[in-house]
Amino acid sequence: MSLAGKTAIVTGASSGIGAATVRKLRQAGVRVAGGARRVEQVEADLALPLDVTDEASSRAFVDAAVEQLGGVDILFNNAGLALGRAPFVESSEDDEARVLHTNVDGVLRITRLVLPHLHDGGHIVFMGSVAGRQAYPGGASYIASKFAVRGFSYALREDLLGRPIRITTVDAGLVETEFSLVRFRGDRAAADAVYEGVDPITPDEVADCVLFALTRPPHVNLDEIVIKALAQSSGARVVRRPTA
């Protein structure tokens, strides 16, 4: 199915998977409104500031995007983050709130605001994680948030059944982006160690999965895509090349 002439909203569009998906959507002829806190880094047809944890910011973003795009065909709920990698007994309320408000509340909020403007034949894509399918040590709040996203996608599919709106969740494993740098609060050595000795998935490869789902025939709903590095079987199990 051609995407030429369609419109899209992408959250978390300033880097990583969001930026790669914006680029591939535009290459496919889609007009894209990208939202992020670092709006100066968004390379979309329409770059807008967005804090998904804030209702006013989210509403202003959606209103401006809809006004200038003339409605929405595709919503990619991509904004998300993790903080820390430690047992839950070492967790803090501030970290939990930031992760859950971004990954869960933000997804529900943007979806709620966009739905009234989503055209028939529209498509909602959620950026999930293998962490939302199988737990691993030291990531409880992030894991809880991604299980919630998967549950919400199931529930939304039920609520929208009968309407010509498709829903897909893309659950990724190791993807080399700024994700780990954020998770480890700017500690470059700790972030780099996550990908050491393994060939991780790239943002472009995840974006390819998003585009694949979007371009299936209109009667086909690709519910879930799970993408991991060949050397990864789960969130916790990764085979790494020995260091010299």
C-alpha positions in Angstrom: 0.0 0.0 0.0 1.4 3.4 -1.0 1.9 6.0 1.8 2.2 8.9 -0.7 0.0 11.8 0.3 -0.7 10.6 3.8 0.0 12.5 7.0 1.7 11.3 10.2 2.4 12.4 13.8 5.6 11.1 15.4 6.4 11.6 19.1 10.0 11.4 20.3 11.1 12.5 16.9 14.4 14.2 17.7 16.6 11.2 17.7 17.0 7.4 17.4 14.0 5.4 16.2 11.7 8.4 16.0 14.1 10.4 13.8 14.7 7.4 11.6 11.0 6.8 11.2 10.3 10.4 10.3 13.0 10.2 7.6 11.6 7.0 6.1 8.0 8.3 6.2 9.0 11.4 4.4 10.9 9.4 1.8 7.7 7.5 1.3 5.8 10.7 0.5 4.2 11.2 3.9 3.9 14.7 5.5 5.1 14.4 9.0 4.6 16.4 12.2 7.4 15.5 14.6 7.2 16.4 18.3 10.0 16.4 20.9 11.4 18.4 23.8 14.5 19.1 21.7 12.5 20.5 18.9 15.5 22.0 17.2 16.7 18.5 16.4 13.4 17.4 14.7 13.8 17.1 10.9 10.1 16.8 9.9 7.8 18.8 7.6 6.4 20.3 10.8 8.7 20.4 13.9 6.8 21.2 17.1 7.7 21.2 20.8 6.2 18.4 22.8 6.3 17.2 26.4 4.0 14.1 26.4 3.9 14.2 30.2 2.1 17.6 30.1 -1.5 17.9 29.0 -1.3 21.5 27.8 1.9 20.8 25.8 0.4 17.6 24.3 -2.9 19.3 23.3 -1.1 22.3 21.8 1.1 19.9 19.8 -1.8 17.8 18.5 -3.9 20.9 17.7 -1.1 22.5 15.7 -0.3 19.3 13.9 -3.9 18.6 12.9 -4.4 22.2 11.8 -1.4 22.2 9.5 -1.7 18.6 8.3 -5.4 18.6 7.8 -6.0 15.5 9.8 -4.0 12.4 10.6 -3.5 9.1 8.9 -0.6 7.7 11.0 0.3 8.1 14.7 3.6 6.7 15.9 3.7 6.8 19.7 7.5 6.6 20.1 8.4 8.8 23.0 9.8 6.9 26.0 12.7 6.3 28.3 14.2 4.2 31.1 16.1 5.4 34.1 18.6 3.3 36.0 19.4 -0.4 36.0 19.2 -1.5 39.6 17.0 -3.7 41.8 13.6 -2.1 42.6 14.6 -1.7 46.3 16.9 1.1 45.0 14.2 2.8 43.0 13.0 6.3 43.7 9.6 7.8 43.4 10.9 10.6 41.1 12.3 8.1 38.6 9.2 5.9 38.7 7.0 8.9 38.1 9.1 10.1 35.1 9.2 6.7 33.5 5.5 6.0 34.0 4.3 9.5 33.1 6.3 9.4 29.9 5.9 5.8 28.7 2.3 5.2 29.9 0.4 8.4 30.6 2.1 10.1 27.6 1.0 7.3 25.2 -2.6 7.3 26.5 -2.7 11.1 26.4 -1.4 11.5 22.8 -3.6 8.6 21.6 -6.7 10.2 23.2 -6.0 13.6 21.7 -5.3 12.2 18.2 -8.1 9.7 17.9 -10.8 12.2 17.0 -8.7 13.4 14.1 -7.6 10.0 12.8 -9.0 9.3 9.3 -10.7 6.1 8.4 -8.0 3.8 7.2 -5.7 5.3 9.8 -2.9 3.4 11.7 -1.6 3.7 15.2 1.8 2.3 15.9 3.2 1.9 19.4 6.9 1.6 20.2 7.1 -1.3 22.6 10.0 -3.3 23.9 11.0 -6.9 24.5 10.9 -5.7 28.2 7.1 -5.6 27.8 7.1 -9.3 27.0 9.6 -10.8 29.4 11.1 -9.3 32.5 14.8 -9.0 33.4 16.6 -7.9 36.5 17.0 -4.2 37.3 14.4 -2.6 35.2 11.1 -2.9 37.1 9.5 0.5 36.3 10.5 0.4 32.6 9.3 -3.2 32.3 6.0 -2.3 34.0 5.6 0.6 31.6 6.1 -1.5 28.5 3.8 -4.2 29.7 1.2 -1.5 30.1 1.8 -0.2 26.6 1.2 -3.7 25.2 -1.9 -4.1 27.3 -3.2 -0.8 26.2 -2.7 -1.7 22.5 -4.7 -4.9 23.0 -7.5 -3.0 24.8 -7.6 -0.2 22.1 -7.8 -2.9 19.4 -10.9 -4.2 21.1 -12.5 -0.7 21.5 -11.8 0.2 17.9 -12.9 -3.1 16.4 -15.3 -2.4 13.5 -13.6 0.9 12.6 -11.1 0.9 9.8 -8.2 1.8 12.0 -5.2 -0.5 12.3 -3.0 -0.9 15.4 0.5 -2.3 15.6 3.1 -2.6 18.4 6.8 -2.9 17.6 8.7 -4.6 20.4 12.4 -4.1 20.0 15.4 -5.5 21.8 18.9 -4.0 21.7 18.7 -0.9 19.5 21.8 1.4 19.6 20.4 4.9 20.3 20.6 7.5 23.0 18.3 5.2 25.1 21.1 3.8 27.2 22.8 7.1 27.6 19.6 8.5 29.1 19.1 5.4 31.2 22.6 5.8 32.7 22.2 9.5 33.2 24.9 10.6 30.7 27.4 7.9 31.7 28.9 7.2 28.2 31.0 4.2 29.4 28.0 2.5 30.9 25.9 3.2 27.9 28.5 1.9 25.4 28.9 -1.3 27.5 25.3 -2.2 26.7 26.2 -2.7 23.0 29.8 -4.0 23.5 30.6 -7.3 21.7 27.3 -7.5 19.9 25.8 -6.2 16.7 22.7 -4.3 17.9 19.6 -3.4 15.8 19.8 0.0 14.3 17.1 2.7 14.4 16.7 2.4 10.6 16.0 -1.3 11.0 13.2 -0.7 13.5 11.9 2.1 11.2 11.8 -0.5 8.4 9.5 -2.6 10.6 7.2 0.3 11.1 7.0 1.0 7.4 6.4 -2.6 6.7 3.4 -2.7 9.0 2.0 0.6 7.5 2.2 -0.7 4.0 0.4 -4.0 4.3 -3.0 -4.2 2.5 -5.7 -2.2 4.3 -7.5 -5.3 5.4 -4.4 -6.7 7.1 -3.6 -5.7 10.7 -0.1 -6.7 11.7 -0.7 -6.8 15.5 2.8 -7.2 16.8 6.4 -7.2 15.5 9.2 -8.4 17.7 12.8 -7.5 16.6 16.0 -8.4 18.4 19.6 -8.8 17.6 20.5 -12.3 16.5 22.8 -12.5 19.6 19.9 -11.7 21.9 17.2 -14.1 23.0 15.6 -12.0 25.7 16.0 -8.7 27.6 18.6 -10.3 29.8 20.3 -12.9 27.6 22.9 -11.6 25.1 25.9 -13.5 23.7 28.8 -11.1 23.3 32.0 -11.5 21.4 35.0 -12.1 23.7 37.1 -9.0 24.2 40.7 -9.0 23.1 
